[in-house]
Amino acid sequence: MHKRRWIDFTEMISHYTKLMERAGENLLLASVRRGLILMIPIVLIGSIALLFTSFPIPQYRDLMAKVFGLDWENFFTYVHDGTIGILSLATVICISYSLVTELENRDKLRINPIIVSSVALCSFIALFGISKDEFEITNYGVTGVFVAILAAVTATLLFYKLSSIKALRIRPFADGDSLSFSNAVAAIIPAAITIALFAAANQSLFAFLNISDINDFLAEVLYNWFSNIGNSFLRALLFIFLIHFLWFLGIHGSNMLEHVAQSIYVPALAVNQNLINAGDAPSQIFTKTFFDTFVLMGGCGSTICLIIAVFMLKKNRNQRRIAKFSLFPLIFNINELIVFGFPLVLNPIYLIPFILVPLLLTVTSFAALSLGLVPFTVQTVEWTTPVFINGYYATGSVSGCLLQLFNLILGTLCYIPFVKLSQAVSASKMKKNFEGVCAEFKKIERSNKRHNLLDRQDVIGSLAKALAEDLKNDIRKKRMVLFYQPQVDYEGNVFCAEALLRWKHTNYGYVYPPLVIALAEEYQLIDGLGLEIIEQACSTLGQMKALGFRDMAISVNITASQLENEEFPPKLRQLIKKYQISPKALKIEITEQVALENDKRIKDALGAIKDMGMELEMDDFGMGHSSLMYLKEYNFDTIKLDGSLVREISANVNCRDIISSIIYLSRSLNYAVLAEFVETEEQRQILHDLGCDRYQGYLYSPAIPLEELLAYIEGSKGHYKKSAMIKENDWGKRL
């Protein structure tokens, strides 16, 4: 029976997790969250500016006035005006830009995101107006964020839909005009219709409902609602519920309910103060200080519990980084980085704890004060006062701090299962996004087009940038690993091994090697990565020499950008000297694509490499272009047959004829020939009959760690071949 219940609970959690994943992948929700994340710099700067003007230490204020003058606050006020003061306008721009980018990627309809964001901003302003007598500039600050979110989504979708109608798009009438001009002209009619509809909505609200200010109307509705609730406990729960529910929607809940707080809960604190002054006991439990201190804890409320839960679980590195970055502002109750960075806003996973925890804290705090365990609140506390300090100051008792500690523990326990769920959903989403990046790159790879993953403004571009940054860190910390694929002659003797890069990402496991190289090239990391690979290969040769494997060689792939660097040959010489290896033991391998560059710097670098005594190999020979020409241009020692020729050698007579011709030519020019991707005995025998007796491929071994390579060389081929195949299969593909 208990087992059955546990299975049902597990299935329920699994179902809920899948539901949250689908909700998180909703295009509108994802776009709104991404837009809010883009606003983090503005929100944080504005909050810090407000902190400087509200820091609750009199000595600090006196010092600032003495050093900077009596008007020192004006500077921070101007910063606040330019950030938080126009937060709604920034919200419209960021969300609109995020949404139209997602729509473009989905529908492949090219519309300038700047134009769309501008139209959405104009529509939002038209909805409120500026010239009206009732207009308040606060509508464009924190107060108007909720309406800004709705306006941004509605205006963007409307303009996007109208722009897809060919009849509404004016075609440019002048030849040779720029693309920007064409986009601007095409947007005139859709933009006019969108802005006009928002202006009409403004006019209609006033004409038919006598609503001149949407935010004032919402605040008045909320106040009238609270005024009709007689039970103070239920009213307090509703007050806290609405604050956090509105925050979840992206609305500054405390600001929206400020009229309620000033009309009901600020006077309640004054009643307590008057009773204390008269020598009587305070009578009001629910005061503004009560909520600020024990429930909101200065304004952050349950977000402190969330931070603690994240640090306790220590699983999701990205969440921990956000939590660490948010920690210092959080001390002074600036929680926007958490609210928008995780984010909490419109995040269905955190809806339950974000609302439930404050309600629980309201109940526990009410019980503590009712039972006389904690004194009633009698002091106004500045919102920037850190937790525990404000608890003591509000009540004049250490018991106020203890109540806060209890509430933090309770809230953290409530958040832990949802943080686990968030991490599971995040891991699943990250895996899907990672697979999307790999699939997109392989698609580009097959088309032979130039890759530009880091320039993309979608999910793939964002993850590619994150991967590139992680790659940079791992190169700096020397976490890159080399595996080695043996190169074997017809008798089974290993004479060389190709060094192949393996990057094991913390979250995604082994990353497709060509993608690693592509990211390194785009992110300007290829020189550092290339040197790290060569140094590891040289170190390996030094170890093998010390162990008695003196005749072994290692081949290393080199990119064109590495060869174009004038410092590459000298650094190569330094590494050979550092590890005291023979230059012939390190073979430099380039692809035909590198040779295609036909750059003088590349030719000079390859010449310098040959002068050092190293051997030069051409990879993928026969893949096309002008392979024969490069045999004349470069003095190669070995050419490696293109894998596509070897794979089809059994079934395609033409492939056998081509390989036969290459082998004949190589003998004439005194080049060695090595066949890659040898996977069957039949392929090996055909190659042998054609005159090729050097092989590399899965018939012998995949790429394996150094320890397994040494054991393979010593003769335990079967065992190590089998274990290596298991490792390779665990990665899901042959890399």
DRENPADO-894917 format. One record per residue (C-alpha): y, z, x. Coordinates in Angstrom, 3 decimals. Example, Ala and Ser with C-alpha at 12.3 -4.5 7.8 and 13.67 -1.06 7.14 Angstrom:
     north        up      east
    -4.500     7.800    12.300
    -1.060     7.140    13.670
This chain:
     north        up      east
     0.000     0.000     0.000
     2.413     0.973     2.772
     1.418    -2.117     4.714
     2.147    -4.290     1.713
     5.579    -2.724     1.313
     6.302    -3.302     4.991
     5.300    -6.968     4.658
     7.571    -7.319     1.627
    10.454    -5.733     3.551
     9.837    -8.034     6.530
     9.793   -11.073     4.266
    13.002    -9.900     2.610
    14.722    -9.561     5.990
    13.446   -12.985     7.040
    14.721   -14.515     3.805
    18.069   -12.791     4.191
    18.332   -14.013     7.804
    17.696   -17.618     6.746
    20.212   -17.232     3.939
    22.834   -15.974     6.389
    22.073   -18.849     8.749
    22.653   -21.373     5.969
    25.817   -19.606     4.880
    27.063   -19.536     8.465
    26.435   -23.276     8.798
    28.536   -24.079     5.731
    31.160   -26.536     6.923
    34.105   -24.869     5.179
    33.193   -21.329     6.253
    32.468   -22.415     9.813
    35.762   -24.321    10.006
    37.781   -21.381     8.658
    36.136   -18.976    11.108
    36.714   -21.345    14.008
    40.329   -21.777    12.990
    40.813   -18.009    12.866
    39.263   -17.704    16.307
    41.802   -20.222    17.613
    44.549   -17.839    16.470
    43.353   -14.964    18.650
    46.031   -15.485    21.360
    48.823   -15.415    18.775
    47.427   -12.393    16.953
    46.759   -10.419    20.112
    50.161   -11.119    21.667
    51.927   -10.141    18.450
    49.865    -6.974    18.079
    50.558    -5.900    21.637
    54.280    -6.535    21.117
    54.104    -4.284    18.051
    52.267    -1.677    20.110
    55.136    -1.573    22.612
    57.631    -0.872    19.833
    55.418     1.694    18.069
    53.867     3.612    20.974
    53.691     7.223    19.738
    55.100     9.029    22.788
    58.787    10.089    22.637
    59.053    10.210    26.437
    57.978     6.566    26.593
    60.691     5.513    24.165
    63.324     7.491    26.060
    62.236     5.868    29.344
    62.366     2.350    27.876
    65.847     2.987    26.463
    67.033     4.371    29.805
    65.655     1.451    31.833
    66.282    -1.475    29.468
    69.036    -0.198    27.195
    69.195     0.904    23.574
    68.240    -2.567    22.327
    65.015    -2.736    24.356
    62.928    -3.100    21.196
    64.578    -6.418    20.332
    62.600    -8.291    22.980
    59.254    -7.194    21.558
    60.534    -7.778    18.030
    61.303   -11.392    18.920
    57.811   -11.808    20.392
    56.358   -10.328    17.205
    58.496   -12.680    15.094
    57.187   -15.666    17.056
    53.546   -14.660    16.620
    52.607   -12.290    13.790
    55.826   -13.182    11.983
    54.639   -16.761    11.491
    50.907   -16.031    11.403
    50.399   -17.860     8.112
    51.914   -21.043     9.532
    49.655   -20.805    12.575
    46.698   -20.167    10.253
    47.318   -23.403     8.381
    47.535   -25.447    11.579
    44.439   -23.953    13.236
    42.180   -24.062    10.172
    43.279   -27.551     9.208
    42.683   -28.823    12.730
    39.253   -27.160    12.859
    38.221   -28.526     9.462
    39.335   -32.117    10.022
    37.533   -32.166    13.374
    34.285   -31.148    11.669
    34.825   -33.710     8.916
    35.418   -36.460    11.464
    32.214   -35.611    13.302
    30.284   -35.620    10.039
    31.697   -38.790     8.490
    32.786   -40.729    11.600
    36.153   -41.382     9.921
    38.864   -41.363    12.577
    42.040   -39.587    11.452
    44.551   -38.040    13.818
    44.002   -34.233    13.537
    47.651   -33.553    14.417
    48.810   -35.588    11.430
    46.385   -33.763     9.128
    47.497   -30.344    10.399
    51.146   -31.313     9.977
    50.560   -32.434     6.396
    48.703   -29.192     5.619
    51.591   -27.174     7.084
    54.141   -29.103     5.026
    52.029   -28.579     1.912
    51.837   -24.828     2.492
    55.607   -24.582     2.905
    56.108   -26.702    -0.208
    53.924   -24.253    -2.131
    56.256   -21.354    -1.310
    59.502   -23.194    -0.791
    62.363   -22.055     1.395
    65.461   -22.783    -0.659
    64.464   -20.515    -3.583
    66.494   -17.354    -4.066
    63.262   -15.345    -4.292
    61.893   -16.699    -1.005
    60.858   -14.110     1.583
    60.147   -14.988     5.206
    57.259   -12.491     5.156
    55.314   -15.087     3.173
    54.892   -16.929     6.460
    53.651   -13.815     8.275
    50.569   -11.656     7.748
    51.187   -11.336     4.018
    50.627   -15.021     3.356
    47.391   -15.488     5.341
    45.130   -15.632     2.277
    47.213   -18.305     0.585
    47.484   -20.059     3.963
    43.688   -20.280     4.241
    43.401   -21.731     0.716
    46.281   -24.138     1.319
    44.904   -25.298     4.678
    41.449   -26.058     3.251
    42.742   -27.660     0.042
    45.429   -29.788     1.708
    43.080   -30.940     4.476
    40.294   -31.948     2.084
    42.771   -33.666    -0.241
    44.525   -35.585     2.522
    41.198   -36.492     4.130
    39.855   -37.819     0.833
    43.005   -39.791     0.109
    42.990   -41.247     3.628
    39.491   -42.608     3.072
    40.764   -44.745     0.186
    41.679   -48.105     1.701
    44.130   -48.925    -1.069
    46.316   -45.974    -0.036
    46.364   -46.764     3.694
    49.291   -48.975     4.731
    48.157   -51.391     7.391
    50.566   -51.865    10.331
    52.482   -55.099     9.959
    53.601   -55.623    13.560
    51.278   -57.029    16.200
    50.698   -54.996    19.329
    51.715   -51.653    17.881
    50.195   -48.559    19.368
    47.323   -46.677    17.795
    49.588   -43.682    17.164
    51.982   -45.852    15.181
    49.117   -47.327    13.169
    47.766   -43.870    12.314
    51.199   -42.625    11.331
    51.897   -45.572     9.044
    48.452   -45.346     7.425
    49.067   -41.659     6.634
    52.338   -42.101     4.734
    50.987   -42.459     1.189
    48.141   -39.871     1.464
    50.599   -37.410     3.024
    53.199   -37.988     0.341
    50.687   -37.432    -2.465
    49.278   -34.263    -0.845
    52.664   -32.617    -0.225
    53.931   -33.657    -3.663
    50.965   -32.012    -5.382
    51.640   -28.699    -3.617
    55.315   -28.886    -4.520
    54.302   -29.576    -8.121
    52.019   -26.527    -8.047
    54.984   -24.395    -6.919
    57.126   -25.766    -9.730
    54.389   -25.286   -12.317
    53.721   -21.650   -11.361
    57.378   -20.831   -11.938
    57.843   -22.964   -15.058
    54.727   -21.874   -16.964
    53.794   -18.456   -15.512
    57.166   -17.326   -14.174
    55.602   -16.754   -10.739
    58.204   -17.332    -8.057
    56.280   -15.650    -5.232
    52.477   -15.742    -5.148
    52.141   -12.790    -2.777
    54.485   -10.583    -4.827
    52.567   -11.550    -7.947
    49.229   -10.531    -6.377
    50.683    -7.245    -5.089
    52.118    -6.413    -8.523
    48.782    -7.130   -10.224
    47.035    -4.784    -7.797
    49.602    -2.019    -8.336
    49.344    -2.226   -12.133
    45.590    -2.060   -11.846
    45.688     1.121    -9.743
    48.277     2.753   -11.966
    45.845     2.660   -14.894
    43.032     4.478   -13.028
    43.123     8.200   -13.770
    40.254     9.424   -11.574
    41.635     9.919    -8.051
    38.201     9.640    -6.383
    37.363     6.309    -8.032
    40.872     5.090    -7.300
    40.437     5.990    -3.616
    37.127     4.127    -3.420
    38.679     1.089    -5.067
    41.639     1.286    -2.681
    39.387     1.216     0.384
    37.093    -1.416    -1.114
    39.948    -3.801    -1.801
    41.526    -3.329     1.640
    38.324    -4.359     3.362
    37.304    -7.026     0.880
    40.700    -8.662     1.279
    40.390    -8.411     5.061
    37.017   -10.121     4.766
    38.756   -12.996     2.997
    41.318   -13.197     5.779
    44.020   -11.295     3.910
    45.775    -8.344     5.520
    44.399    -5.825     3.018
    46.664    -2.945     4.085
    49.751    -5.109     3.651
    48.628    -6.390     0.255
    48.088    -2.816    -0.929
    51.164    -1.394     0.809
    52.960    -1.097    -2.543
    50.047     0.987    -3.853
    50.020     3.151    -0.723
    53.781     3.758    -0.837
    53.742     4.543    -4.568
    50.659     6.784    -4.706
    49.423     8.001    -1.322
    52.645     8.491     0.656
    54.041    10.777    -2.118
    50.727    12.709    -2.065
    51.322    13.546     1.614
    54.853    14.684     0.757
    53.389    17.031    -1.891
    51.167    18.665     0.762
    54.112    19.059     3.128
    56.259    20.645     0.420
    53.471    23.085    -0.490
    53.037    24.063     3.174
    56.790    24.619     3.508
    56.685    26.791     0.364
    53.870    28.883     1.833
    51.206    27.477    -0.479
    47.972    25.638     0.272
    48.054    21.803     0.164
    46.406    20.276    -2.908
    46.136    16.500    -2.301
    43.069    15.188    -0.517
    43.807    11.485    -0.814
    46.939    10.785     1.195
    47.920     7.822     3.315
    47.224     9.905     6.431
    43.752    10.764     5.046
    42.832     7.068     4.889
    44.524     6.152     8.172
    42.851     9.006    10.059
    39.330     9.425     8.651
    38.537     6.040     7.104
    40.683     3.436     8.847
    41.015     5.629    11.957
    44.399     4.226    12.822
    43.771     0.818    11.319
    40.505    -0.237    12.956
    38.189     1.641    10.653
    34.597     0.536    10.906
    35.308    -1.989    13.663
    35.063     0.903    16.141
    31.544     1.524    14.824
    30.741    -2.148    15.292
    31.864    -2.044    18.927
    29.683     0.995    19.622
    26.689    -0.669    17.953
    27.133    -3.807    20.091
    27.265    -1.765    23.301
    24.175     0.210    22.251
    22.023    -2.860    21.583
    23.001    -4.709    24.800
    21.279    -7.937    23.798
    23.829   -10.619    23.012
    25.887   -11.256    26.133
    28.633   -13.105    24.288
    29.097   -10.268    21.788
    29.234    -7.741    24.633
    31.881    -9.810    26.389
    34.008    -9.905    23.237
    33.477    -6.163    22.749
    34.498    -5.384    26.341
    37.546    -7.609    26.083
    38.515    -5.931    22.806
    37.988    -2.380    24.022
    41.424    -1.633    25.487
    43.441    -2.972    22.506
    41.021    -1.110    20.234
    41.991     2.206    21.829
    45.415     1.718    20.282
    43.977     0.429    17.001
    44.575    -3.270    17.637
    41.403    -4.746    16.192
    42.293    -8.399    15.651
    40.075    -9.555    18.507
    37.068    -8.079    16.731
    38.087    -9.182    13.250
    38.739   -12.774    14.348
    36.622   -12.957    17.513
    33.178   -12.108    16.185
    34.493   -12.949    13.589
    34.288   -10.498    10.719
    36.452   -12.627     8.458
    34.289   -14.754     6.141
    31.179   -13.796     8.115
    28.475   -13.218     5.474
    26.315   -11.183     7.863
    28.917    -8.440     8.207
    30.114    -8.424     4.593
    27.884    -5.478     3.599
    28.650    -3.088     6.490
    32.317    -4.110     6.681
    32.788    -2.896     3.110
    30.031    -0.278     2.861
    30.941     1.764     5.958
    34.555     2.517     4.894
    33.309     3.541     1.450
    30.790     5.922     3.029
    33.475     7.351     5.306
    35.689     7.925     2.278
    32.895     9.881     0.584
    32.002    11.981     3.647
    35.652    12.739     4.409
    36.311    13.697     0.781
    33.302    16.015     0.866
    34.406    17.637     4.144
    37.910    18.352     2.855
    36.685    19.483    -0.586
    34.252    21.972     0.975
    36.963    23.359     3.224
    35.233    22.182     6.421
    38.357    20.263     7.438
    41.993    21.103     6.568
    43.980    18.793     4.313
    46.200    16.207     6.003
    49.805    17.368     6.316
    51.364    15.120     9.007
    52.327    11.468     9.225
    50.499     9.818    12.129
    51.701     6.647    13.892
    49.138     3.851    13.540
    48.909     3.324    17.318
    47.686     6.900    17.928
    44.119     6.755    19.373
    41.194     8.154    17.427
    40.497    11.924    17.848
    44.112    12.477    18.847
    45.219    11.353    15.389
    42.450    13.436    13.820
    43.757    16.583    15.471
    47.407    15.765    14.821
    46.862    14.967    11.136
    45.082    18.238    10.354
    46.183    20.571    13.140
    42.514    21.383    13.719
    39.660    20.360    16.016
    37.546    20.021    12.869
    39.523    16.850    12.123
    38.239    15.366    15.402
    34.676    16.482    14.600
    34.855    14.769    11.211
    35.954    11.564    12.935
    33.040    11.868    15.371
    30.586    12.311    12.486
    32.058     9.298    10.703
    31.776     7.182    13.855
    28.099     8.077    14.260
    27.379     7.365    10.597
    29.225     4.049    10.698
    27.485     2.981    13.899
    24.047     3.694    12.417
    24.968     1.544     9.426
    26.124    -1.318    11.639
    23.118    -1.412    14.002
    20.699    -3.362    11.718
    23.400    -5.900    10.885
    24.300    -6.364    14.539
    20.592    -7.034    15.177
    20.591    -9.528    12.321
    23.748   -11.156    13.672
    22.188   -11.483    17.101
    19.048   -13.048    15.613
    21.079   -15.541    13.589
    23.308   -16.224    16.588
    20.296   -16.842    18.825
    18.810   -19.252    16.283
    22.114   -21.064    15.868
    22.666   -21.223    19.607
    19.205   -22.693    20.062
    19.925   -25.395    17.470
    23.276   -26.174    19.050
    21.680   -26.296    22.492
    19.018   -28.687    21.250
    21.832   -30.753    19.743
    23.608   -30.945    23.119
    20.390   -32.004    24.870
    19.619   -34.601    22.196
    23.144   -36.007    22.350
    23.037   -36.207    26.134
    19.651   -37.960    26.109
    21.030   -40.401    23.557
    23.946   -41.178    25.886
    21.518   -41.363    28.801
    19.369   -43.979    27.033
    22.422   -46.095    26.207
    23.604   -46.014    29.845
    27.076   -45.036    28.655
    29.373   -42.691    30.543
    28.944   -39.104    29.408
    32.005   -37.038    28.458
    30.573   -33.974    26.766
    33.376   -31.666    27.905
    36.045   -33.848    26.273
    34.537   -33.480    22.820
    36.272   -31.199    20.320
    33.206   -30.351    18.212
    30.346   -27.855    18.456
    28.630   -29.957    21.114
    31.784   -30.009    23.221
    32.300   -26.260    22.839
    28.738   -25.455    23.872
    28.901   -27.951    26.746
    32.015   -26.159    28.048
    30.255   -22.803    27.733
    27.214   -24.176    29.582
    29.442   -25.572    32.314
    31.123   -22.196    32.752
    27.751   -20.439    32.890
    26.593   -23.017    35.422
    29.662   -22.301    37.541
    28.895   -18.577    37.510
    25.234   -19.076    38.358
    26.083   -21.404    41.248
    28.535   -18.815    42.557
    25.891   -16.079    42.253
    23.223   -18.347    43.818
    20.909   -18.229    40.817
    19.884   -21.879    40.995
    16.209   -22.492    41.773
    14.365   -25.382    43.389
    10.894   -26.513    42.416
     8.981   -28.959    44.575
     6.829   -31.915    43.515
     4.295   -32.843    46.191
     4.119   -36.366    47.600
     0.524   -37.206    48.527
    -1.221   -40.007    50.398
    -4.421   -41.725    49.267
    -6.596   -39.147    51.029
    -4.835   -36.289    49.239
    -2.745   -35.035    52.158
     0.696   -33.705    51.311
     3.318   -35.169    53.657
     6.515   -34.425    51.723
     7.827   -32.780    48.553
    10.799   -33.708    46.420
    13.175   -30.812    45.743
    14.040   -30.715    42.039
    16.699   -28.484    40.529
    15.681   -25.936    37.881
    18.377   -23.949    36.128
    17.073   -21.174    33.888
    19.859   -20.203    31.508
    19.978   -16.617    30.287
    19.835   -17.630    26.614
    18.280   -21.098    26.543
    15.688   -21.014    29.300
    15.253   -24.054    31.535
    17.951   -26.678    30.998
    17.212   -30.410    31.149
    17.978   -31.207    34.836
    19.951   -34.451    34.279
    22.159   -32.513    31.850
    22.769   -29.895    34.546
    23.877   -32.597    36.994
    26.049   -34.249    34.337
    27.796   -30.960    33.511
    28.286   -30.251    37.214
    29.896   -33.647    37.717
    32.183   -33.326    34.690
    33.199   -29.768    35.571
    33.836   -30.599    39.244
    30.933   -28.418    40.404
    28.742   -31.080    41.943
    29.827   -30.514    45.555
    29.058   -26.802    45.386
    25.807   -27.375    43.507
    24.730   -30.132    45.887
    25.313   -27.971    48.941
    23.430   -25.088    47.315
    20.446   -27.406    46.700
    20.487   -28.723    50.258
    20.838   -25.241    51.725
    17.849   -24.010    49.690
    15.843   -27.036    50.841
    16.797   -26.365    54.473
    15.888   -22.706    54.054
    12.514   -23.739    52.624
    11.907   -26.057    55.590
    12.743   -23.159    57.915
    10.232   -20.925    56.136
     7.547   -23.624    56.202
     8.148   -24.199    59.904
     7.704   -20.472    60.555
     4.443   -20.528    58.567
     3.064   -23.441    60.572
     3.806   -26.341    58.205
     5.699   -28.247    60.882
     4.889   -31.759    59.674
     6.167   -31.222    56.125
     9.358   -32.877    54.899
    11.524   -32.330    51.808
    13.540   -35.014    50.035
    16.772   -34.132    48.259
    18.676   -36.206    45.701
    22.346   -36.860    46.489
    25.022   -38.071    44.066
    27.784   -40.578    44.735
    30.518   -37.953    44.443
    28.846   -35.882    47.179
    28.761   -38.868    49.512
    32.402   -39.655    48.752
    33.359   -36.231    50.094
    34.276   -36.610    53.764
    33.141   -33.046    54.469
    29.581   -33.722    53.321
    28.055   -35.086    56.586
    29.534   -32.285    58.769
    28.276   -29.613    56.364
    24.866   -31.266    56.351
    24.841   -31.095    60.159
    25.799   -27.403    60.027
    22.923   -26.561    57.673
    20.357   -28.344    59.869
    21.625   -26.381    62.844
    21.761   -23.107    60.889
    18.101   -23.272    59.842
    16.926   -24.923    63.087
    14.993   -27.711    61.427
    14.300   -31.260    62.530
    16.662   -33.792    60.902
    13.618   -35.923    60.039
    12.266   -33.078    57.895
    15.157   -33.481    55.439
    15.104   -36.792    53.605
    18.175   -37.929    51.696
    17.409   -39.717    48.442
    19.894   -41.843    46.512
    19.489   -43.865    43.338
    20.364   -47.479    42.840
    23.264   -46.263    40.692
    24.735   -44.611    43.793
    24.308   -47.774    45.806
    26.035   -49.687    43.011
    29.260   -47.820    43.803
    29.550   -50.019    46.932
    32.206   -47.646    48.276
    33.149   -47.660    51.968
    33.065   -43.845    52.028
    29.497   -43.907    50.733
    28.435   -46.437    53.336
    30.081   -44.395    56.085
    28.419   -41.181    54.864
    24.983   -42.811    54.747
    25.582   -44.236    58.206
    26.458   -40.762    59.507
    23.300   -39.370    57.904
    21.149   -41.991    59.633
    22.905   -41.249    62.923
    21.873   -37.608    62.584
    18.242   -38.716    62.528
    17.535   -38.133    58.844
    15.518   -40.570    56.765
    17.038   -42.382    53.819
    15.189   -43.113    50.571
    16.098   -45.255    47.571
    14.924   -43.904    44.232
    14.114   -46.026    41.150
    13.804   -49.228    43.159
    13.280   -52.243    40.946
    15.095   -50.860    37.882
    17.451   -53.842    37.843
    20.892   -54.842    39.064
    20.632   -56.018    42.674
    17.883   -54.000    44.289
    17.156   -56.587    46.970
    20.799   -56.710    48.029
    20.784   -52.991    48.810
    17.848   -53.438    51.176
    20.223   -55.595    53.209
    23.235   -53.281    52.857
    21.505   -49.975    53.652
    18.924   -49.109    56.289
    16.355   -47.311    54.119
    13.174   -45.713    55.398
    11.402   -45.399    52.053
    11.781   -47.010    48.663
    10.415   -45.297    45.552
     9.105   -47.582    42.848
    10.839   -47.255    39.506
     8.755   -45.161    37.112
     8.843   -47.750    34.352
     6.935   -50.166    36.594
     4.272   -47.592    37.478
     3.784   -46.421    33.882
     2.983   -49.951    32.700
     0.982   -51.037    35.726
    -2.342   -50.745    33.884
    -1.402   -52.883    30.903
     1.322   -55.212    32.197
     0.423   -57.946    34.681
     4.103   -58.611    35.404
     4.581   -55.031    36.583
     1.678   -55.425    38.996
     3.141   -58.694    40.318
     6.577   -57.109    40.801
     5.115   -54.105    42.625
     2.975   -56.409    44.781
     6.086   -58.371    45.783
     8.018   -55.181    46.587
     5.167   -53.906    48.761
     4.960   -57.221    50.610
     8.709   -57.226    51.224
     8.677   -53.601    52.353
     5.974   -54.291    54.921
     8.065   -57.148    56.268
    11.111   -54.881    56.588
     9.080   -51.906    57.830
     9.866   -49.742    54.774
     7.437   -47.225    53.314
     6.698   -47.469    49.578
     6.103   -44.455    47.329
     5.092   -44.646    43.672
     6.468   -42.045    41.257
     5.064   -41.048    37.839
     1.450   -41.559    38.891
    -0.451   -39.857    36.095
    -3.935   -41.414    35.991
    -6.676   -42.314    38.420
    -6.493   -45.904    37.166
    -2.812   -46.167    38.150
    -3.516   -44.719    41.599
    -6.395   -47.149    42.195
    -4.373   -50.192    41.127
    -1.503   -49.106    43.404
    -3.969   -48.633    46.268
    -5.420   -52.092    45.681
    -1.862   -53.502    45.791
    -1.200   -51.747    49.096
     0.678   -48.601    48.018
    -0.872   -45.377    49.345
     1.886   -42.817    48.716
     2.082   -41.134    45.340
     4.026   -38.583    43.365
     3.264   -37.554    39.829
     1.310   -35.458    37.369
    -2.036   -36.770    38.596
    -1.454   -34.427    41.520
     1.072   -31.829    40.402
     4.296   -31.329    38.504
     7.248   -29.691    40.220
     6.137   -26.186    41.237
     7.659   -23.131    42.923
     7.491   -22.855    46.706
     4.624   -20.332    46.681
     2.443   -22.683    44.668
     3.432   -25.633    46.835
     2.257   -23.827    49.973
    -1.042   -22.937    48.298
    -1.406   -26.538    47.109
    -0.916   -27.830    50.632
    -3.530   -25.424    51.980
    -6.134   -26.954    49.719
    -6.365   -25.014    46.437
    -5.278   -28.113    44.592
    -7.259   -27.698    41.380
    -6.281   -24.118    40.673
    -2.633   -24.577    41.452
    -2.435   -27.874    39.683
    -3.742   -26.213    36.534
    -1.435   -23.190    36.708
     1.559   -25.393    37.408
     0.783   -27.545    34.402
     0.733   -24.428    32.243
     4.138   -23.429    33.535
     5.522   -26.889    32.937
     4.120   -27.069    29.439
     5.721   -23.720    28.658
     9.091   -25.377    29.114
     8.232   -27.769    26.329
     8.657   -30.998    28.289
     8.047   -32.594    31.643
    11.219   -32.122    33.592
